[in-house]
């Protein structure tokens, strides 16, 4: 299972790759740092929805190490 689909794997300050609403057809990944976790349920089949520090909102597809 994609780790981005489980809320407990997502932490504020984590470096992630998300797919924005307008990029869902192309699957284009936008990278950034999690500012807020918007999904309330423990998991979501399309990925946990987050807001990045730059204000972009999308669903987590990748989790990158913070190093």
Beta strands, then each sheet from edge to edge (+ up, - down):
strand 1: 15-20
strand 2: 30-37
strand 3: 49-52
strand 4: 57-64
sheet 1: 1+ 2- 3+ 4- 1+
end
